[in-house]
Amino acid sequence: MQPQMHYATWAEVDLGAIAGNVRFFRKTTQRAVMAVVKANAYGHGAAPVARAALEAGASWLAVARAGEALELREAGLAAPILILGYTSPARWMELIRAGVSLTVWSEAQIVEMAAAGRQAGKPAHLHLKVDTGMSRLGTKPEQAPLLAEKIRKLEGVLFEGIFTHFARADEADPAPTDAQSTRFRKVVEALEHAGMRPPWVHASNSAGTLRRPEAWYDLVRVGIAMYGLEPSRACPLPETIRPALAWKSSLAMVKTLPPGRGISYGHVYTTTRDERIGTIPVGYADGFRRIEGNVVLVRGRRVPVIGRVTMDQIMVQLDGVPEAQVGDVVVLIGRQQEECISAEEVAERWGTINYEVTSGLAARVPRLYIGP
Ligand SMILES: Cc1ncc(COP(=O)(O)O)c(C=O)c1O
């Protein structure tokens, strides 16, 4: 099938790349891999990515919301799933019944979850979150052993894991992560000393997985790097890691306009001579940011987006590609012939990070899966 015959704009997700990236982290860490598939797998499509990751050797899935966990269960995925953050109490019972592991950081939560677990007739599997320096969620390190003890004592809850999250593992300076890593290690040692170490101790996100072997513990939580995207410019990926996502559209109309024609809303661009202008059916409602200076690929060449990005369409200046014609595939992210526009390049143009670029791909953009 030629996608341009069916869709105005679409994303191609290479599940072979996801699988290869998971295998890389399995092999290099020799640890269990938790595939972080929250936010619709960073825009790549939760269930297909999760399935590919599990088939490639991942043993856990991680999400951010109750709905995301249940969507994976409904897709038939039986692997362990952890909700990494807050879950509203109204959802606990259904999640416990679905065998979804939950994150806790306070005594009140533990007590209430134990009640929910008893009512569900199945213990709630809990991971205790320790705040070692992200200052987002988590108990104070010095309180962690007391909470661990509480979980172990109560009927209706099971102490499955303990974890922390790095705030700056992707940066050049190792000192902040050293400090977090040391704080967490002390907690883990205290638990070991007291005979309370749970089966799953974890700390590393992608950057930690790439750089901090001492923080690999029992499993690594790999998100951005599983998609073949770098955690930051200061934390590049090994060459074997491949990006999984390409974002494409096609030329819907090509025309030559005389000098003096204003293009798109506000006429912020006006032709200065006869100019070939292409119209592409992708816009800000697809997740293509409404800023100046966007660039796309046509026939393997970079062409500038001109005039304002509209909700569903953009215009490009095609003078550099005289042979361009209606139906040509346009690449917004990805490779075309010798040229490539990475999610990182787009992120820099948009003043953001690659995470936001792919997770901002709108639901109306169909995801097409290639590879195993
Ligand atoms: C708690 C937690 N662990 C792991 C990850 C994965 O991070 P990354 O995508 O940088 O690998 C995230 C993502 O934000 C997270 O919130």
The ligand as a MOL file (V3000), in Angstrom:
LIG
                    3D

  0  0  0     0  0            999 V3000
M  V30 BEGIN CTAB
M  V30 COUNTS 16 16 0 0 0
M  V30 BEGIN ATOM
M  V30 1 C 9.6360 7.7020 36.5300 0
M  V30 2 C 10.1210 7.6320 35.1250 0
M  V30 3 N 10.9690 6.6510 34.7750 0
M  V30 4 C 11.4560 6.5320 33.5250 0
M  V30 5 C 11.0970 7.4270 32.5390 0
M  V30 6 C 11.6870 7.2870 31.1700 0
M  V30 7 O 12.5370 8.3650 30.8990 0
M  V30 8 P 13.3380 8.4380 29.5240 0
M  V30 9 O 12.3080 8.6210 28.4610 0
M  V30 10 O 14.2060 9.6380 29.6710 0
M  V30 11 O 14.0680 7.1590 29.3830 0
M  V30 12 C 10.2200 8.4660 32.8520 0
M  V30 13 C 9.8510 9.4250 31.8140 0
M  V30 14 O 9.5950 10.5650 31.9910 0
M  V30 15 C 9.7180 8.5710 34.1810 0
M  V30 16 O 8.8800 9.5460 34.5240 0
M  V30 END ATOM
M  V30 BEGIN BOND
M  V30 1 1 1 2
M  V30 2 1 2 3
M  V30 3 2 2 15
M  V30 4 2 3 4
M  V30 5 1 4 5
M  V30 6 1 5 6
M  V30 7 2 5 12
M  V30 8 1 6 7
M  V30 9 1 7 8
M  V30 10 2 8 9
M  V30 11 1 8 10
M  V30 12 1 8 11
M  V30 13 1 12 13
M  V30 14 1 12 15
M  V30 15 2 13 14
M  V30 16 1 15 16
M  V30 END BOND
M  V30 END CTAB
M  END
